[in-house]
Amino acid sequence: MPKPVTDVAVLQEYLQGVLSRAAHHANNVNEIAVAIIGGIVWRKDPAPIEVLERNGQMKNVLWVFISGKRYAFTYDHATQAILIMDGTTHGTVLHSLTNATTLSQIHTIFRSL
């Protein structure tokens, strides 16, 4: 179920969970995750960010509206990348991000959303 991120403390808790899980099985995205959160904060609409919550724990899925359009950010185990998807976790994959993605590319991607 989506949990609204209503303040920076909740976003920080979410990111700490993502980074903790990345240290165990997804060290290909541990650095870029921090840049992605920065891009989200920079470009998000006034609507709250939402994160997936199950059994009281936040998981590796985040939804946000940017320029009136909803995007889903999720970790894909098969590609070991964070995907930006159109609308939902079943939407079209728009971007695939790993630690190999440069900050310049992140800036360009978020500016285009």
Secondary structure, DSSP 8 states (H G I E B T S, - for coil): -EEEE-SHHHHHHHHHHHHHHHHHH-TTSTTHHHHHHHHHHHHB-SS-EEEEEETTEEEEEEEEEETTEEEEEEEETTTTEEEEEESSTTS-EEEEE-TTS-HHHHHHHHHH-
